[in-house]
Amino acid sequence: MADDPKARHSVSHPDEMTACFVHSLIAGDWGNPSHKARELEGAVKESKHEEDALDDEESDALAEKAMVQSRHLTKKQLSDMAWNVRKLSKKLDSIKLKLTVQTVFLVTKAGDQSVIGSTREVARWLLSRERATLYNVYVEKRLESDPEFGADEILKEEPSAKNRLKYWDHELAVDKAHLFDFVVTLGGDGTVLFTSWLFQHVVPPVLSFSLGSLGFLTKFDFNDYQKTLTNAFRDGVVVNLRLRFECTIMRSNPLPGSSPVSAKKRDLVEELIGEECDDTLTHRPDKVLQILNDVVLDRGPNPTMSSIELFGDDEHFTTLLADGVCIATPTGSTAYNLAAGGSLSHPDNPVILVTAICAHTLSFRPIILPDTIVLRMGVPYDARTSSWASFDGRERIELRPGDYVTVSASRYPFANVLPRGRRGDDWVHSISKTLNWNSRQRQKSLDPDHKETGGR
């Protein structure tokens, strides 16, 4: 729902809409510099009816096909996709989205018992028959038997909630993301990152209440949760699309007749930017992950530094000798990237930040690259040790010599709900409040009768 009804845009192909509202908007009349976005989406475009008709085996096969196909985005397709997401994000600045909310997904800060009471309070309020809509509410499976959450008492107080209070686990969030219309998180920025981790593809709009120690992503005061949620469901929400990265683990294929000695003579640079011989595939995809903050490649438990080959598109940038390297989104610029000496970046910037971790040279400086580039970080075949990759601080994976990670802009941005009217200066306010950015005592003014004679 646009603030100006005349500015509304219709979805031109409703029969081809995806479960992701971002893709539904892109597939409408937002514009595309070369071709329709639905051609870009390919295997990941499914309707809810098609998804329900698939059995588990067919659904898994289709998901696997979508994951592999996502690696084959051409440079032009990647540029067009990033261009579309940026254009849509800019248009959303002046639009309030009116969503039909029936099912709400609650995410609670893990390991914090003090937040469970708040989760119970929100769940009870949403399940009450006093609401204009009888909502279905999903809470984490572990809360079903938690005495502080008290699921049995909630159902006794509100018998109509018997079939509306449901429980989610990681598999349900991954496989049935289209079931959820809206996500509410109760915790800090770590809870928001966990939510991004749960929804690896389709991301419902995420409204985050601040109950943690940081506040870059949690913009809403929990004390006003009833008013906030009522206004969001009734009047609509303002959404900010946060850039995420799609990371693919690529494993080295052993060549026919190769030995451990001959394997060390292979050249990763030649294999990634040179011509492949005899139609031999040197690498195979192992896993695809979507991240919101950063991907870090480091030395792990090894006592020696990491040797990392860094590529951008079809160019070899450099060989990095360091404790590791951090590839961050603009959202992640205030996390590990900042601690490693990287630049702060406004989350609306379409960039990729590259920062070395304790580089063994004095000349390496952080660099900022466009989000249309495809980065690759690899462990050379002659490296002394393996390296370890982590994704948003999770899923620690060993990269052996010859393996590498690709990093590119994800087609699935993170839909972050913002307070109305606070978009322009909100990020600067966050870094000033949380990091005390450029905070110092104000310089005293000069005495009007004082005549400055020196340089002090």
C-alpha positions as CSV (number, residue, x, y, z in Angstrom):
1,M,0.0,0.0,0.0
2,A,1.6,3.2,-1.1
3,D,1.1,6.4,0.8
4,D,0.0,7.9,-2.5
5,P,-2.6,5.5,-4.0
6,K,-1.7,6.8,-7.5
7,A,1.8,5.6,-7.0
8,R,0.9,2.0,-6.5
9,H,2.4,-0.6,-8.7
10,S,0.7,-3.8,-9.7
11,V,2.2,-7.2,-10.0
12,S,1.9,-8.0,-13.7
13,H,2.2,-11.8,-13.3
14,P,0.3,-12.9,-10.2
15,D,0.3,-16.5,-11.3
16,E,4.1,-16.5,-11.2
17,M,4.5,-14.8,-7.8
18,T,7.0,-16.3,-5.4
19,A,6.5,-16.8,-1.7
20,C,9.0,-13.9,-1.2
21,F,7.3,-10.5,-1.2
22,V,10.6,-8.9,-2.4
23,H,10.7,-11.1,-5.5
24,S,7.0,-10.4,-6.1
25,L,7.7,-6.7,-6.1
26,I,10.7,-7.1,-8.4
27,A,8.6,-9.2,-10.8
28,G,6.1,-6.4,-11.1
29,D,6.5,-3.0,-12.7
30,W,9.5,-1.8,-10.8
31,G,11.6,-1.9,-14.0
32,N,14.6,-3.9,-15.1
33,P,17.5,-2.6,-17.3
34,S,17.5,-5.6,-19.6
35,H,15.1,-8.4,-18.9
36,K,12.4,-9.4,-16.5
37,A,13.5,-10.5,-13.1
38,R,11.4,-13.6,-13.3
39,E,13.9,-14.9,-15.9
40,L,16.7,-14.3,-13.4
41,E,15.0,-16.2,-10.6
42,G,14.7,-19.5,-12.6
43,A,14.5,-22.5,-10.4
44,V,13.8,-20.6,-7.2
45,K,10.5,-19.2,-8.4
46,E,7.6,-21.4,-7.0
47,S,4.1,-20.6,-6.1
48,K,2.6,-21.8,-2.8
49,H,0.3,-24.1,-4.6
50,E,3.2,-25.8,-6.5
51,E,5.1,-26.1,-3.2
52,D,2.2,-27.8,-1.5
53,A,1.8,-30.2,-4.3
54,L,5.4,-31.5,-4.1
55,D,6.3,-34.4,-2.0
56,D,9.4,-34.1,0.3
57,E,11.7,-35.8,-2.3
58,E,10.7,-33.5,-5.1
59,S,10.9,-30.5,-2.9
60,D,14.5,-31.4,-1.8
61,A,15.5,-32.0,-5.4
62,L,14.1,-28.6,-6.5
63,A,15.8,-26.9,-3.6
64,E,19.1,-28.5,-4.6
65,K,18.6,-27.4,-8.2
66,A,18.0,-23.9,-7.0
67,M,21.1,-23.8,-4.9
68,V,23.3,-25.0,-7.7
69,Q,21.7,-22.8,-10.3
70,S,22.4,-19.7,-8.1
71,R,26.1,-20.2,-8.8
72,H,25.6,-19.8,-12.5
73,L,24.5,-16.2,-12.5
74,T,26.4,-14.4,-15.2
75,K,28.1,-11.1,-14.6
76,K,25.2,-9.3,-16.4
77,Q,22.6,-11.1,-14.4
78,L,24.3,-10.4,-11.1
79,S,24.5,-6.7,-12.0
80,D,20.9,-6.6,-13.1
81,M,19.7,-8.4,-9.9
82,A,21.7,-6.0,-7.7
83,W,20.4,-3.0,-9.6
84,N,16.8,-4.2,-9.2
85,V,17.2,-4.8,-5.4
86,R,18.7,-1.3,-5.0
87,K,16.0,0.3,-7.0
88,L,13.3,-1.4,-5.1
89,S,14.9,-0.5,-1.8
90,K,15.0,3.1,-2.8
91,K,11.3,3.1,-3.8
92,L,10.4,1.5,-0.5
93,D,11.7,4.6,1.3
94,S,8.4,6.4,0.5
95,I,6.1,3.4,0.6
96,K,4.3,1.8,3.5
97,L,3.7,-1.9,2.8
98,K,0.3,-3.2,3.8
99,L,0.7,-6.9,4.5
100,T,-1.9,-9.5,5.1
101,V,-0.6,-11.0,8.3
102,Q,-2.1,-14.3,9.5
103,T,0.9,-16.2,10.8
104,V,3.5,-14.7,13.1
105,F,7.0,-16.3,13.7
106,L,8.5,-15.4,17.1
107,V,12.3,-15.7,17.6
108,T,13.6,-15.6,21.2
109,K,17.1,-14.8,22.2
110,A,18.8,-18.1,22.8
111,G,20.2,-18.9,26.3
112,D,18.5,-16.0,28.0
113,Q,15.8,-17.1,30.4
114,S,14.8,-13.5,31.1
115,V,13.5,-13.1,27.6
116,I,11.2,-16.1,27.8
117,G,8.7,-14.2,29.9
118,S,8.6,-11.5,27.3
119,T,8.0,-14.1,24.6
120,R,5.1,-15.5,26.6
121,E,3.6,-12.1,27.0
122,V,3.7,-11.4,23.3
123,A,2.4,-14.8,22.4
124,R,-0.6,-14.4,24.8
125,W,-1.4,-11.0,23.4
126,L,-1.3,-12.2,19.7
127,L,-3.4,-15.3,20.5
128,S,-6.1,-13.4,22.4
129,R,-9.5,-13.3,20.8
130,E,-9.5,-9.6,21.3
131,R,-7.3,-9.2,18.2
132,A,-8.9,-8.2,15.0
133,T,-7.4,-11.3,13.4
134,L,-7.1,-14.8,14.9
135,Y,-3.3,-15.1,14.4
136,N,-1.3,-18.3,14.2
137,V,1.8,-17.9,16.4
138,Y,4.9,-20.0,16.0
139,V,7.4,-20.2,18.9
140,E,10.6,-22.2,19.2
141,K,10.1,-25.9,19.9
142,R,12.2,-25.8,23.1
143,L,9.6,-23.5,24.7
144,E,6.8,-26.1,24.5
145,S,8.0,-27.8,27.7
146,D,9.6,-24.7,29.3
147,P,7.8,-24.1,32.6
148,E,8.4,-20.3,32.4
149,F,6.7,-20.1,29.0
150,G,3.8,-22.1,30.4
151,A,2.2,-23.3,27.1
152,D,-0.5,-25.3,29.0
153,E,-1.5,-22.2,31.0
154,I,-1.8,-20.1,27.8
155,L,-4.1,-22.7,26.3
156,K,-6.3,-22.8,29.4
157,E,-6.6,-19.1,29.4
158,E,-7.4,-19.0,25.7
159,P,-9.0,-22.3,24.5
160,S,-9.3,-21.0,21.0
161,A,-5.5,-20.9,20.8
162,K,-5.3,-24.7,20.8
163,N,-4.7,-25.0,17.1
164,R,-3.1,-21.6,16.7
165,L,-0.1,-21.9,19.0
166,K,2.5,-23.9,17.1
167,Y,6.2,-24.6,17.3
168,W,9.0,-24.3,14.9
169,D,12.4,-25.9,14.6
170,H,15.3,-25.2,12.2
171,E,14.0,-27.7,9.6
172,L,10.5,-26.1,9.5
173,A,12.0,-22.6,9.0
174,V,14.2,-23.8,6.2
175,D,11.7,-25.9,4.3
176,K,8.4,-24.0,4.9
177,A,9.5,-20.4,5.1
178,H,6.5,-19.4,2.9
179,L,4.1,-20.3,5.8
180,F,5.2,-17.2,7.8
181,D,3.8,-13.7,7.0
182,F,5.8,-11.8,9.6
183,V,8.7,-12.3,12.0
184,V,9.1,-10.7,15.4
185,T,12.4,-11.1,17.2
186,L,13.0,-10.5,20.9
187,G,16.7,-10.0,21.8
188,G,19.6,-8.1,20.4
189,D,21.5,-7.9,17.1
190,G,22.6,-11.5,17.5
191,T,19.0,-12.7,17.5
192,V,18.5,-10.8,14.2
193,L,21.5,-12.6,12.7
194,F,20.1,-15.9,13.9
195,T,16.9,-15.1,12.1
196,S,18.8,-14.4,8.9
197,W,20.5,-17.7,9.4
198,L,17.2,-19.5,9.8
199,F,15.7,-18.0,6.6
200,Q,18.4,-18.9,4.0
201,H,16.2,-18.0,1.0
202,V,12.8,-16.4,1.5
203,V,12.9,-13.8,4.2
204,P,9.6,-12.5,5.6
205,P,9.6,-8.9,7.0
206,V,11.4,-8.9,10.3
207,L,10.5,-6.5,13.2
208,S,13.0,-6.5,16.0
209,F,12.4,-5.5,19.6
210,S,15.5,-4.4,21.5
211,L,16.2,-6.7,24.4
212,G,20.0,-7.0,24.0
213,S,23.2,-5.0,24.4
214,L,23.6,-3.7,20.8
215,G,21.1,-1.7,18.7
216,F,22.2,-1.5,15.1
217,L,19.4,-3.8,13.9
218,T,16.9,-3.7,16.8
219,K,14.9,-0.5,16.4
220,F,11.8,-1.0,18.5
221,D,11.2,-0.5,22.2
222,F,9.7,-3.6,23.7
223,N,7.6,-1.5,26.3
224,D,5.5,-0.4,23.3
225,Y,5.1,-3.8,21.6
226,Q,1.3,-3.8,21.6
227,K,1.1,-0.4,19.9
228,T,3.9,-1.2,17.6
229,L,2.5,-4.5,16.4
230,T,-1.1,-3.1,16.1
231,N,0.1,-0.3,13.9
232,A,2.3,-2.6,11.8
233,F,-0.5,-5.1,11.1
234,R,-3.2,-2.5,10.6
235,D,-1.4,0.4,8.9
236,G,1.6,-1.3,7.2
237,V,5.3,-1.1,7.7
238,V,8.4,0.6,6.2
239,V,10.9,-2.0,5.0
240,N,14.7,-1.6,4.5
241,L,16.3,-4.3,2.3
242,R,19.7,-5.2,3.8
243,L,22.2,-6.6,1.4
244,R,23.2,-10.2,2.1
245,F,25.9,-12.3,0.6
246,E,25.6,-15.7,-1.1
247,C,28.6,-17.8,-0.2
248,T,29.5,-21.1,-2.0
249,I,32.0,-23.6,-0.6
250,M,34.0,-25.0,-3.6
251,R,36.0,-28.2,-3.1
252,S,39.0,-29.2,-5.1
253,N,38.5,-32.2,-7.3
254,P,41.5,-34.7,-7.4
255,L,42.8,-35.0,-11.0
256,P,42.9,-38.5,-12.5
257,G,46.1,-40.3,-11.6
258,S,47.3,-37.5,-9.2
259,S,49.3,-38.1,-6.1
260,P,49.8,-36.0,-2.9
261,V,53.1,-34.7,-4.4
262,S,51.7,-33.7,-7.8
263,A,48.7,-32.1,-6.1
264,K,51.0,-29.5,-4.5
265,K,52.2,-28.6,-7.9
266,R,48.7,-27.5,-9.0
267,D,48.2,-23.7,-9.4
268,L,45.0,-22.4,-7.9
269,V,45.4,-19.1,-9.8
270,E,45.7,-20.8,-13.1
271,E,42.7,-23.1,-12.3
272,L,40.4,-20.2,-11.4
273,I,41.3,-17.6,-14.0
274,G,43.0,-19.7,-16.7
275,E,41.6,-22.1,-19.3
276,E,40.5,-25.5,-18.1
277,C,42.1,-28.3,-20.0
278,D,40.3,-31.4,-21.4
279,D,37.0,-30.3,-20.0
280,T,38.1,-31.3,-16.5
281,L,36.2,-29.7,-13.7
282,T,38.8,-28.7,-11.1
283,H,36.2,-27.9,-8.4
284,R,32.7,-28.9,-7.2
285,P,30.2,-27.0,-5.1
286,D,29.7,-28.3,-1.6
287,K,27.4,-25.9,0.3
288,V,25.6,-22.6,-0.3
289,L,25.0,-20.1,2.6
290,Q,23.3,-16.7,2.8
291,I,24.9,-14.3,5.3
292,L,24.0,-10.9,6.7
293,N,27.2,-9.8,8.4
294,D,30.4,-11.3,7.2
295,V,32.3,-14.3,6.0
296,V,35.7,-14.7,7.7
297,L,38.5,-16.9,6.4
298,D,41.2,-17.4,9.1
299,R,44.0,-19.7,10.3
300,G,41.8,-21.4,12.9
301,P,43.7,-23.5,15.4
302,N,46.9,-23.5,13.2
303,P,49.9,-21.8,14.8
304,T,51.1,-20.3,11.5
305,M,49.5,-17.5,9.4
306,S,47.1,-18.2,6.6
307,S,48.0,-18.0,2.9
308,I,44.9,-16.8,1.0
309,E,44.5,-16.1,-2.7
310,L,42.0,-13.3,-3.4
311,F,40.2,-13.0,-6.7
312,G,37.7,-10.5,-8.1
313,D,35.7,-11.7,-11.1
314,D,38.3,-13.0,-13.5
315,E,41.3,-11.2,-12.0
316,H,43.7,-12.3,-9.3
317,F,43.9,-9.5,-6.8
318,T,46.7,-10.6,-4.5
319,T,48.1,-13.3,-2.3
320,L,47.3,-12.4,1.3
321,L,49.5,-13.5,4.2
322,A,47.7,-12.8,7.4
323,D,45.8,-14.3,10.3
324,G,42.8,-14.1,8.0
325,V,40.5,-11.9,5.9
326,C,37.0,-10.5,6.6
327,I,34.5,-10.0,3.8
328,A,31.7,-7.9,5.2
329,T,28.4,-6.5,4.1
330,P,27.5,-2.9,4.9
331,T,25.4,-4.2,7.8
332,G,28.5,-6.1,9.0
333,S,30.8,-3.1,8.8
334,T,30.2,-2.4,12.5
335,A,31.1,-6.0,13.6
336,Y,34.3,-8.0,13.0
337,N,35.2,-5.6,10.1
338,L,35.4,-2.7,12.5
339,A,37.4,-4.5,15.0
340,A,39.9,-5.5,12.3
341,G,40.4,-1.9,11.3
342,G,37.9,-1.7,8.4
343,S,35.7,1.2,7.4
344,L,32.2,2.0,8.6
345,S,29.6,1.9,5.9
346,H,26.0,3.0,5.8
347,P,23.8,-0.1,5.2
348,D,22.3,1.4,2.1
349,N,25.7,1.4,0.3
350,P,25.9,-1.3,-2.4
351,V,29.4,-2.4,-1.5
352,I,31.6,-5.3,-0.3
353,L,34.2,-4.5,2.3
354,V,37.5,-6.4,2.4
355,T,39.6,-6.2,5.5
356,A,42.7,-8.2,6.4
357,I,43.1,-9.6,9.9
358,C,46.6,-8.9,11.2
359,A,48.2,-8.7,7.8
360,H,51.9,-9.5,7.6
361,T,52.6,-6.4,5.6
362,L,52.3,-2.8,6.4
363,S,50.9,-1.8,3.0
364,F,47.7,-3.8,3.0
365,R,44.8,-1.4,3.5
366,P,41.0,-2.2,3.7
367,I,39.3,-1.9,0.3
368,I,35.7,-1.3,-0.7
369,L,34.4,-3.0,-3.8
370,P,31.0,-2.8,-5.7
371,D,28.4,-5.4,-4.9
372,T,28.3,-6.5,-8.6
373,I,31.7,-8.2,-8.3
374,V,32.2,-11.9,-7.4
375,L,35.0,-12.4,-4.9
376,R,36.8,-15.7,-4.4
377,M,39.0,-16.6,-1.5
378,G,41.1,-19.7,-1.8
379,V,43.8,-21.7,-0.1
380,P,46.7,-22.3,-2.5
381,Y,47.7,-25.9,-3.1
382,D,51.2,-25.3,-1.6
383,A,49.9,-23.7,1.6
384,R,51.4,-25.1,4.8
385,T,48.1,-25.5,6.5
386,S,44.4,-25.4,5.8
387,S,42.2,-22.4,6.7
388,W,38.8,-22.1,8.3
389,A,35.7,-20.2,7.1
390,S,32.9,-19.0,9.3
391,F,29.7,-17.4,8.2
392,D,28.0,-14.8,10.5
393,G,30.0,-16.5,13.2
394,R,28.5,-19.9,12.5
395,E,29.0,-23.0,10.5
396,R,32.8,-23.2,10.9
397,I,34.1,-25.1,7.9
398,E,37.7,-26.2,7.1
399,L,39.1,-25.3,3.7
400,R,41.9,-27.6,2.7
401,P,44.6,-26.6,0.1
402,G,42.8,-26.1,-3.2
403,D,39.4,-25.2,-1.8
404,Y,37.9,-21.8,-2.1
405,V,34.8,-19.7,-1.2
406,T,32.8,-17.5,-3.6
407,V,31.1,-14.4,-2.3
408,S,28.5,-12.4,-4.2
409,A,25.4,-10.3,-3.6
410,S,22.5,-12.5,-2.7
411,R,19.2,-12.4,-4.6
412,Y,17.5,-12.7,-1.2
413,P,18.0,-9.5,0.8
414,F,17.0,-9.2,4.4
415,A,13.7,-7.4,4.9
416,N,14.2,-5.3,8.0
417,V,11.2,-3.3,9.3
418,L,12.1,0.3,10.3
419,P,10.3,2.8,12.6
420,R,8.4,5.3,10.5
421,G,10.2,8.5,9.7
422,R,13.6,7.4,11.2
423,R,15.4,6.2,8.1
424,G,17.7,9.1,7.2
425,D,19.6,9.7,10.4
426,D,18.9,6.3,12.2
427,W,22.3,4.7,11.3
428,V,24.4,7.7,12.4
429,H,22.4,7.8,15.6
430,S,23.1,4.1,16.2
431,I,26.9,4.4,15.8
432,S,27.0,7.5,17.9
433,K,25.0,5.9,20.7
434,T,26.5,2.4,20.6
435,L,30.1,3.2,19.6
436,N,30.4,6.7,20.9
437,W,31.5,7.6,17.4
438,N,33.6,10.8,17.3
439,S,32.6,11.6,20.9
440,R,34.8,14.0,22.8
441,Q,34.5,17.0,25.1
442,R,33.6,20.2,23.2
443,Q,36.4,22.7,22.7
444,K,36.0,25.8,24.9
445,S,35.4,29.1,23.2
446,L,38.0,31.9,23.4
447,D,37.7,34.9,25.8
448,P,36.5,37.9,23.7
449,D,39.4,40.0,25.2
450,H,41.9,37.3,24.4
451,K,44.3,37.9,21.5
452,E,45.7,34.7,20.1
453,T,49.4,35.0,19.5
454,G,50.5,31.4,19.2
455,G,49.4,28.3,17.4
456,R,47.7,26.7,20.4
